[in-house]
Amino acid sequence: MFENLTYLTLQHYWWAVVALLGAILVFMLFVQGGQTLIYNLGKTDIQRKIIVNALGRKWDLTFTTLVTFGGAAFASFPLFYATSFSGAYWVWMIILFAFIFQAVSYEFRTKPNNFLGAKTYETFLFINGLLGTILLGIVVSTFFTGSDFSINNMNSSTWESPYKGLELIFNFTKFATYVNISLGLAIFFLSRVLASMYFMNSVDDKQLLDRVKKQLLLNAIPFLVFFLFFLISILLIDGFAYNLITKVVTMQENKYLLNFIEMPIVAIVFLVGVIGVLTGIIRGYFYYEKCGSIAIWITGPGTILTVFALLLVSGFNNTCFYPSTYDLQSSLTIENASSSKYTLTAMSYVSLLVPVVIAYIWYAWSALNKKKITKEEMENDSHAY
């Protein structure tokens, strides 16, 4: 089946797979968003225990998706993996340790003789939620704004900034930094919006849910502001295009806007996703009594479709998905950064397991959410997080 596809078709297919996994990852970051709300929502020990255990039922799903996304990127676009993960070293190391903090915290928060105390591990969870969402958003933003790296004729990449990725956040002399931060903050507030909806779906505690409803609105507003800033910015800035024949990279005016126009199906997917996100927020807040528990099943798929479309726009239609601002011709495309045709063909059969990952998430979610978490359950559960 896959061996009959052209090399270019396989490259497009694999970018779509990576984009889908990245979109699912953004949705699953509701766990991280929820971790930043522990003290906003939980005013007593038992309420904080409810929140932590509601999230504890899902935290491994986020980690599974992150690992799957990273593995897919490594297998299909190894030059991108090598350039970003070794170049933007400090950003990725901070993300890595933030997720280590998460795993340790769920494991040891309520262990006997825990000399650090529950609050210390709850602080670790907050750090994971804050840094994990913002930094992942910043990394994704560089698909549109670019990074300072070069690649020689031997496909050896060099990160030209001595700050190893930190310049993506702190170089305020560049407009791109503000675009990067805006997406990072948009992902952060979106994760809190999704977390609020998740609590509506999985928690049965009226006092706690009243605070959840307020947090939904408080986080939806900044999310919309930062996301609109990011979206308008990338639609108006010059984008990184390459010639399909000569492979020469040039700056093209309104490249990402043109991508939406020239790929109407992707534009439709994006609009449907945005409508889904907004509809879920409206129903979750204004129709809380009737629709609160299903709001995440509207905003969640909307999030996946929106991010999926944005990632397709960053790599399809002769666009450099990982552009270099140091040397335009070093920019990475789905053609020059991909594995060989043989590898892509072999891995394409493995990609058929992606629905298995999705099914696993669905099954685990359904199995663990058959019954909403209550205060009584947490008071009597000696094995809770």
Contacts in CASP RR format, 6 or more apart in sequence:
PFRMAT RR
TARGET T0000
AUTHOR 0000-0000-0000
METHOD contacts of the structure
MODEL  1
MFENLTYLTLQHYWWAVVALLGAILVFMLFVQGGQTLIYNLGKTDIQRKI
IVNALGRKWDLTFTTLVTFGGAAFASFPLFYATSFSGAYWVWMIILFAFI
FQAVSYEFRTKPNNFLGAKTYETFLFINGLLGTILLGIVVSTFFTGSDFS
INNMNSSTWESPYKGLELIFNFTKFATYVNISLGLAIFFLSRVLASMYFM
NSVDDKQLLDRVKKQLLLNAIPFLVFFLFFLISILLIDGFAYNLITKVVT
MQENKYLLNFIEMPIVAIVFLVGVIGVLTGIIRGYFYYEKCGSIAIWITG
PGTILTVFALLLVSGFNNTCFYPSTYDLQSSLTIENASSSKYTLTAMSYV
SLLVPVVIAYIWYAWSALNKKKITKEEMENDSHAY
2 10 0 8 1.000
2 344 0 8 1.000
2 345 0 8 1.000
2 348 0 8 1.000
2 349 0 8 1.000
3 345 0 8 1.000
5 13 0 8 1.000
5 345 0 8 1.000
5 348 0 8 1.000
7 341 0 8 1.000
7 344 0 8 1.000
8 335 0 8 1.000
10 338 0 8 1.000
10 341 0 8 1.000
10 344 0 8 1.000
10 345 0 8 1.000
10 348 0 8 1.000
11 334 0 8 1.000
11 335 0 8 1.000
11 338 0 8 1.000
11 344 0 8 1.000
12 316 0 8 1.000
12 334 0 8 1.000
13 344 0 8 1.000
13 348 0 8 1.000
13 351 0 8 1.000
14 72 0 8 1.000
14 76 0 8 1.000
14 77 0 8 1.000
14 334 0 8 1.000
14 338 0 8 1.000
14 344 0 8 1.000
14 347 0 8 1.000
14 348 0 8 1.000
14 351 0 8 1.000
15 76 0 8 1.000
15 77 0 8 1.000
15 311 0 8 1.000
15 312 0 8 1.000
15 315 0 8 1.000
15 316 0 8 1.000
15 321 0 8 1.000
15 334 0 8 1.000
16 312 0 8 1.000
17 72 0 8 1.000
17 76 0 8 1.000
17 351 0 8 1.000
17 354 0 8 1.000
18 69 0 8 1.000
18 72 0 8 1.000
18 73 0 8 1.000
18 76 0 8 1.000
18 77 0 8 1.000
18 311 0 8 1.000
19 307 0 8 1.000
19 308 0 8 1.000
19 311 0 8 1.000
19 312 0 8 1.000
20 304 0 8 1.000
20 308 0 8 1.000
20 354 0 8 1.000
21 65 0 8 1.000
21 68 0 8 1.000
21 69 0 8 1.000
21 70 0 8 1.000
21 72 0 8 1.000
21 354 0 8 1.000
21 357 0 8 1.000
22 65 0 8 1.000
22 69 0 8 1.000
22 307 0 8 1.000
22 308 0 8 1.000
22 311 0 8 1.000
23 303 0 8 1.000
23 304 0 8 1.000
23 305 0 8 1.000
23 306 0 8 1.000
23 307 0 8 1.000
23 308 0 8 1.000
23 311 0 8 1.000
24 65 0 8 1.000
24 69 0 8 1.000
24 304 0 8 1.000
24 358 0 8 1.000
24 361 0 8 1.000
25 62 0 8 1.000
25 65 0 8 1.000
25 66 0 8 1.000
25 69 0 8 1.000
25 136 0 8 1.000
26 136 0 8 1.000
26 187 0 8 1.000
26 190 0 8 1.000
26 303 0 8 1.000
26 304 0 8 1.000
26 307 0 8 1.000
27 194 0 8 1.000
27 300 0 8 1.000
27 303 0 8 1.000
27 304 0 8 1.000
27 307 0 8 1.000
28 58 0 8 1.000
28 61 0 8 1.000
28 62 0 8 1.000
28 65 0 8 1.000
28 361 0 8 1.000
29 62 0 8 1.000
29 129 0 8 1.000
29 132 0 8 1.000
29 133 0 8 1.000
29 136 0 8 1.000
29 187 0 8 1.000
29 190 0 8 1.000
29 191 0 8 1.000
29 194 0 8 1.000
30 58 0 8 1.000
30 191 0 8 1.000
30 194 0 8 1.000
30 195 0 8 1.000
30 197 0 8 1.000
30 198 0 8 1.000
30 296 0 8 1.000
31 55 0 8 1.000
31 56 0 8 1.000
31 58 0 8 1.000
31 59 0 8 1.000
31 61 0 8 1.000
31 62 0 8 1.000
31 195 0 8 1.000
32 62 0 8 1.000
32 102 0 8 1.000
32 128 0 8 1.000
32 129 0 8 1.000
32 132 0 8 1.000
32 133 0 8 1.000
32 191 0 8 1.000
33 129 0 8 1.000
33 133 0 8 1.000
33 188 0 8 1.000
33 191 0 8 1.000
33 192 0 8 1.000
33 194 0 8 1.000
33 195 0 8 1.000
34 51 0 8 1.000
34 55 0 8 1.000
34 129 0 8 1.000
34 191 0 8 1.000
34 192 0 8 1.000
34 195 0 8 1.000
34 198 0 8 1.000
34 199 0 8 1.000
35 55 0 8 1.000
35 102 0 8 1.000
35 125 0 8 1.000
35 126 0 8 1.000
35 128 0 8 1.000
35 129 0 8 1.000
36 126 0 8 1.000
36 129 0 8 1.000
36 130 0 8 1.000
36 188 0 8 1.000
36 191 0 8 1.000
36 192 0 8 1.000
36 195 0 8 1.000
37 51 0 8 1.000
37 192 0 8 1.000
37 195 0 8 1.000
37 196 0 8 1.000
37 215 0 8 1.000
38 48 0 8 1.000
38 51 0 8 1.000
38 52 0 8 1.000
38 122 0 8 1.000
38 125 0 8 1.000
38 126 0 8 1.000
39 48 0 8 1.000
39 122 0 8 1.000
39 126 0 8 1.000
40 211 0 8 1.000
40 215 0 8 1.000
41 47 0 8 1.000
41 51 0 8 1.000
41 199 0 8 1.000
41 208 0 8 1.000
41 211 0 8 1.000
41 212 0 8 1.000
41 215 0 8 1.000
42 48 0 8 1.000
42 50 0 8 1.000
42 51 0 8 1.000
42 208 0 8 1.000
42 211 0 8 1.000
43 211 0 8 1.000
45 118 0 8 1.000
46 375 0 8 1.000
46 378 0 8 1.000
46 379 0 8 1.000
47 205 0 8 1.000
47 207 0 8 1.000
47 208 0 8 1.000
47 375 0 8 1.000
48 118 0 8 1.000
48 122 0 8 1.000
49 378 0 8 1.000
49 384 0 8 1.000
49 385 0 8 1.000
50 203 0 8 1.000
50 205 0 8 1.000
50 208 0 8 1.000
50 373 0 8 1.000
50 374 0 8 1.000
50 375 0 8 1.000
50 378 0 8 1.000
51 199 0 8 1.000
51 203 0 8 1.000
51 208 0 8 1.000
52 106 0 8 1.000
52 109 0 8 1.000
52 122 0 8 1.000
52 125 0 8 1.000
52 385 0 8 1.000
53 373 0 8 1.000
53 378 0 8 1.000
53 381 0 8 1.000
53 384 0 8 1.000
53 385 0 8 1.000
54 198 0 8 1.000
54 199 0 8 1.000
54 202 0 8 1.000
54 203 0 8 1.000
54 373 0 8 1.000
55 195 0 8 1.000
56 106 0 8 1.000
56 385 0 8 1.000
57 202 0 8 1.000
57 368 0 8 1.000
57 369 0 8 1.000
58 198 0 8 1.000
58 364 0 8 1.000
58 365 0 8 1.000
58 368 0 8 1.000
59 102 0 8 1.000
59 103 0 8 1.000
59 106 0 8 1.000
61 360 0 8 1.000
61 361 0 8 1.000
61 364 0 8 1.000
61 365 0 8 1.000
63 99 0 8 1.000
63 102 0 8 1.000
63 103 0 8 1.000
64 357 0 8 1.000
64 360 0 8 1.000
64 361 0 8 1.000
65 357 0 8 1.000
65 361 0 8 1.000
66 99 0 8 1.000
68 357 0 8 1.000
70 81 0 8 1.000
72 351 0 8 1.000
73 80 0 8 1.000
73 81 0 8 1.000
74 81 0 8 1.000
75 339 0 8 1.000
75 343 0 8 1.000
75 347 0 8 1.000
75 350 0 8 1.000
76 338 0 8 1.000
76 339 0 8 1.000
76 344 0 8 1.000
76 347 0 8 1.000
77 332 0 8 1.000
77 334 0 8 1.000
77 337 0 8 1.000
77 338 0 8 1.000
77 339 0 8 1.000
78 337 0 8 1.000
78 339 0 8 1.000
79 151 0 8 1.000
79 155 0 8 1.000
79 157 0 8 1.000
79 332 0 8 1.000
79 336 0 8 1.000
79 337 0 8 1.000
79 338 0 8 1.000
80 321 0 8 1.000
80 322 0 8 1.000
80 332 0 8 1.000
80 337 0 8 1.000
82 157 0 8 1.000
83 149 0 8 1.000
83 151 0 8 1.000
83 157 0 8 1.000
83 159 0 8 1.000
83 322 0 8 1.000
83 332 0 8 1.000
84 92 0 8 1.000
84 139 0 8 1.000
84 147 0 8 1.000
84 322 0 8 1.000
85 92 0 8 1.000
86 157 0 8 1.000
86 159 0 8 1.000
87 149 0 8 1.000
87 157 0 8 1.000
87 159 0 8 1.000
87 164 0 8 1.000
87 165 0 8 1.000
88 139 0 8 1.000
88 142 0 8 1.000
88 147 0 8 1.000
88 159 0 8 1.000
88 164 0 8 1.000
88 165 0 8 1.000
88 168 0 8 1.000
89 159 0 8 1.000
89 164 0 8 1.000
89 165 0 8 1.000
90 163 0 8 1.000
90 164 0 8 1.000
90 165 0 8 1.000
90 166 0 8 1.000
91 135 0 8 1.000
91 138 0 8 1.000
91 139 0 8 1.000
91 164 0 8 1.000
91 165 0 8 1.000
91 166 0 8 1.000
91 168 0 8 1.000
91 169 0 8 1.000
92 139 0 8 1.000
94 131 0 8 1.000
94 135 0 8 1.000
95 131 0 8 1.000
95 132 0 8 1.000
95 135 0 8 1.000
95 136 0 8 1.000
95 139 0 8 1.000
98 127 0 8 1.000
98 128 0 8 1.000
98 129 0 8 1.000
98 131 0 8 1.000
98 132 0 8 1.000
98 135 0 8 1.000
99 128 0 8 1.000
99 132 0 8 1.000
101 124 0 8 1.000
101 125 0 8 1.000
101 127 0 8 1.000
101 128 0 8 1.000
102 124 0 8 1.000
102 125 0 8 1.000
102 128 0 8 1.000
102 129 0 8 1.000
104 121 0 8 1.000
104 124 0 8 1.000
105 121 0 8 1.000
105 122 0 8 1.000
105 124 0 8 1.000
105 125 0 8 1.000
105 128 0 8 1.000
106 125 0 8 1.000
106 385 0 8 1.000
108 114 0 8 1.000
108 116 0 8 1.000
108 121 0 8 1.000
109 117 0 8 1.000
109 118 0 8 1.000
109 121 0 8 1.000
109 122 0 8 1.000
109 385 0 8 1.000
110 118 0 8 1.000
110 384 0 8 1.000
110 385 0 8 1.000
114 121 0 8 1.000
129 188 0 8 1.000
129 191 0 8 1.000
130 188 0 8 1.000
133 184 0 8 1.000
133 187 0 8 1.000
133 188 0 8 1.000
133 191 0 8 1.000
134 181 0 8 1.000
134 184 0 8 1.000
134 185 0 8 1.000
134 187 0 8 1.000
134 188 0 8 1.000
135 184 0 8 1.000
136 184 0 8 1.000
136 187 0 8 1.000
137 180 0 8 1.000
137 183 0 8 1.000
137 184 0 8 1.000
137 186 0 8 1.000
137 187 0 8 1.000
138 168 0 8 1.000
138 169 0 8 1.000
138 180 0 8 1.000
138 181 0 8 1.000
138 183 0 8 1.000
138 184 0 8 1.000
139 168 0 8 1.000
140 183 0 8 1.000
140 187 0 8 1.000
140 311 0 8 1.000
141 179 0 8 1.000
141 180 0 8 1.000
141 182 0 8 1.000
141 183 0 8 1.000
141 184 0 8 1.000
141 230 0 8 1.000
142 168 0 8 1.000
142 180 0 8 1.000
142 322 0 8 1.000
143 311 0 8 1.000
143 314 0 8 1.000
143 315 0 8 1.000
143 321 0 8 1.000
143 322 0 8 1.000
143 323 0 8 1.000
144 179 0 8 1.000
144 234 0 8 1.000
144 237 0 8 1.000
144 239 0 8 1.000
144 256 0 8 1.000
144 314 0 8 1.000
144 323 0 8 1.000
145 176 0 8 1.000
145 179 0 8 1.000
145 180 0 8 1.000
145 234 0 8 1.000
145 237 0 8 1.000
145 323 0 8 1.000
145 325 0 8 1.000
146 176 0 8 1.000
146 240 0 8 1.000
146 322 0 8 1.000
146 323 0 8 1.000
146 324 0 8 1.000
146 325 0 8 1.000
146 331 0 8 1.000
147 159 0 8 1.000
147 165 0 8 1.000
147 168 0 8 1.000
147 322 0 8 1.000
147 323 0 8 1.000
147 324 0 8 1.000
147 325 0 8 1.000
147 326 0 8 1.000
148 159 0 8 1.000
148 160 0 8 1.000
148 161 0 8 1.000
148 167 0 8 1.000
148 324 0 8 1.000
148 325 0 8 1.000
148 326 0 8 1.000
149 157 0 8 1.000
149 158 0 8 1.000
149 159 0 8 1.000
149 160 0 8 1.000
149 324 0 8 1.000
149 326 0 8 1.000
149 327 0 8 1.000
149 330 0 8 1.000
150 157 0 8 1.000
150 158 0 8 1.000
150 160 0 8 1.000
150 324 0 8 1.000
150 326 0 8 1.000
150 327 0 8 1.000
150 330 0 8 1.000
151 157 0 8 1.000
151 158 0 8 1.000
151 324 0 8 1.000
151 327 0 8 1.000
151 330 0 8 1.000
151 332 0 8 1.000
152 158 0 8 1.000
157 330 0 8 1.000
159 165 0 8 1.000
160 326 0 8 1.000
161 167 0 8 1.000
163 170 0 8 1.000
167 177 0 8 1.000
168 177 0 8 1.000
168 180 0 8 1.000
169 177 0 8 1.000
169 180 0 8 1.000
169 181 0 8 1.000
170 177 0 8 1.000
171 177 0 8 1.000
172 178 0 8 1.000
175 233 0 8 1.000
175 237 0 8 1.000
176 325 0 8 1.000
178 229 0 8 1.000
178 233 0 8 1.000
179 229 0 8 1.000
179 230 0 8 1.000
179 233 0 8 1.000
179 234 0 8 1.000
179 237 0 8 1.000
182 226 0 8 1.000
182 227 0 8 1.000
182 229 0 8 1.000
182 230 0 8 1.000
182 233 0 8 1.000
183 226 0 8 1.000
183 227 0 8 1.000
183 230 0 8 1.000
184 226 0 8 1.000
185 222 0 8 1.000
185 226 0 8 1.000
186 223 0 8 1.000
186 226 0 8 1.000
186 227 0 8 1.000
186 230 0 8 1.000
189 219 0 8 1.000
189 220 0 8 1.000
189 222 0 8 1.000
189 223 0 8 1.000
189 226 0 8 1.000
190 219 0 8 1.000
190 223 0 8 1.000
190 227 0 8 1.000
190 277 0 8 1.000
190 303 0 8 1.000
192 215 0 8 1.000
192 219 0 8 1.000
192 223 0 8 1.000
193 216 0 8 1.000
193 219 0 8 1.000
193 220 0 8 1.000
193 223 0 8 1.000
193 281 0 8 1.000
193 299 0 8 1.000
194 296 0 8 1.000
194 299 0 8 1.000
194 300 0 8 1.000
194 303 0 8 1.000
196 212 0 8 1.000
196 213 0 8 1.000
196 215 0 8 1.000
196 216 0 8 1.000
196 219 0 8 1.000
197 216 0 8 1.000
197 280 0 8 1.000
197 284 0 8 1.000
197 292 0 8 1.000
197 295 0 8 1.000
197 296 0 8 1.000
197 299 0 8 1.000
197 300 0 8 1.000
198 296 0 8 1.000
199 208 0 8 1.000
199 209 0 8 1.000
199 212 0 8 1.000
200 209 0 8 1.000
200 212 0 8 1.000
200 213 0 8 1.000
200 284 0 8 1.000
200 288 0 8 1.000
200 292 0 8 1.000
200 293 0 8 1.000
200 295 0 8 1.000
200 296 0 8 1.000
201 292 0 8 1.000
201 293 0 8 1.000
201 294 0 8 1.000
201 295 0 8 1.000
201 296 0 8 1.000
201 297 0 8 1.000
201 369 0 8 1.000
202 369 0 8 1.000
202 372 0 8 1.000
202 373 0 8 1.000
203 209 0 8 1.000
203 212 0 8 1.000
203 372 0 8 1.000
203 373 0 8 1.000
204 372 0 8 1.000
204 373 0 8 1.000
204 374 0 8 1.000
205 373 0 8 1.000
205 374 0 8 1.000
205 375 0 8 1.000
213 284 0 8 1.000
213 285 0 8 1.000
213 288 0 8 1.000
216 281 0 8 1.000
216 284 0 8 1.000
216 285 0 8 1.000
217 285 0 8 1.000
220 281 0 8 1.000
220 285 0 8 1.000
234 256 0 8 1.000
235 254 0 8 1.000
235 256 0 8 1.000
235 257 0 8 1.000
235 260 0 8 1.000
236 254 0 8 1.000
236 257 0 8 1.000
237 254 0 8 1.000
237 256 0 8 1.000
238 251 0 8 1.000
238 252 0 8 1.000
238 253 0 8 1.000
238 254 0 8 1.000
238 255 0 8 1.000
239 251 0 8 1.000
239 252 0 8 1.000
239 253 0 8 1.000
239 254 0 8 1.000
239 255 0 8 1.000
239 256 0 8 1.000
239 319 0 8 1.000
239 323 0 8 1.000
240 249 0 8 1.000
240 251 0 8 1.000
240 252 0 8 1.000
240 255 0 8 1.000
240 319 0 8 1.000
240 320 0 8 1.000
240 323 0 8 1.000
240 328 0 8 1.000
240 331 0 8 1.000
241 249 0 8 1.000
241 250 0 8 1.000
241 251 0 8 1.000
241 252 0 8 1.000
241 255 0 8 1.000
241 318 0 8 1.000
241 319 0 8 1.000
241 320 0 8 1.000
242 248 0 8 1.000
242 249 0 8 1.000
242 250 0 8 1.000
242 318 0 8 1.000
242 319 0 8 1.000
242 320 0 8 1.000
242 331 0 8 1.000
242 333 0 8 1.000
243 250 0 8 1.000
243 318 0 8 1.000
244 318 0 8 1.000
247 333 0 8 1.000
247 335 0 8 1.000
247 336 0 8 1.000
248 329 0 8 1.000
249 320 0 8 1.000
249 323 0 8 1.000
249 328 0 8 1.000
249 329 0 8 1.000
249 331 0 8 1.000
250 328 0 8 1.000
251 328 0 8 1.000
252 258 0 8 1.000
255 319 0 8 1.000
256 313 0 8 1.000
256 314 0 8 1.000
256 319 0 8 1.000
258 317 0 8 1.000
259 266 0 8 1.000
259 313 0 8 1.000
259 316 0 8 1.000
259 317 0 8 1.000
259 319 0 8 1.000
260 266 0 8 1.000
260 267 0 8 1.000
260 270 0 8 1.000
260 313 0 8 1.000
261 267 0 8 1.000
262 317 0 8 1.000
263 312 0 8 1.000
263 313 0 8 1.000
263 316 0 8 1.000
263 317 0 8 1.000
266 309 0 8 1.000
266 312 0 8 1.000
266 313 0 8 1.000
266 316 0 8 1.000
267 309 0 8 1.000
269 305 0 8 1.000
269 308 0 8 1.000
269 309 0 8 1.000
269 312 0 8 1.000
270 305 0 8 1.000
270 306 0 8 1.000
270 309 0 8 1.000
270 310 0 8 1.000
270 313 0 8 1.000
272 302 0 8 1.000
272 305 0 8 1.000
273 301 0 8 1.000
273 302 0 8 1.000
273 303 0 8 1.000
273 304 0 8 1.000
273 305 0 8 1.000
273 306 0 8 1.000
273 309 0 8 1.000
274 302 0 8 1.000
274 306 0 8 1.000
275 302 0 8 1.000
276 298 0 8 1.000
276 299 0 8 1.000
276 301 0 8 1.000
276 302 0 8 1.000
276 305 0 8 1.000
277 299 0 8 1.000
277 300 0 8 1.000
277 302 0 8 1.000
277 303 0 8 1.000
277 306 0 8 1.000
279 298 0 8 1.000
279 299 0 8 1.000
280 291 0 8 1.000
280 295 0 8 1.000
280 298 0 8 1.000
280 299 0 8 1.000
281 295 0 8 1.000
281 299 0 8 1.000
283 290 0 8 1.000
283 291 0 8 1.000
283 292 0 8 1.000
283 294 0 8 1.000
283 295 0 8 1.000
283 298 0 8 1.000
284 291 0 8 1.000
284 292 0 8 1.000
284 295 0 8 1.000
313 319 0 8 1.000
314 321 0 8 1.000
315 321 0 8 1.000
315 333 0 8 1.000
315 334 0 8 1.000
316 334 0 8 1.000
318 333 0 8 1.000
319 333 0 8 1.000
320 331 0 8 1.000
320 332 0 8 1.000
320 333 0 8 1.000
321 332 0 8 1.000
321 333 0 8 1.000
321 334 0 8 1.000
321 337 0 8 1.000
322 331 0 8 1.000
322 332 0 8 1.000
322 337 0 8 1.000
323 331 0 8 1.000
323 332 0 8 1.000
324 330 0 8 1.000
324 331 0 8 1.000
324 332 0 8 1.000
338 344 0 8 1.000
339 347 0 8 1.000
378 384 0 8 1.000
END
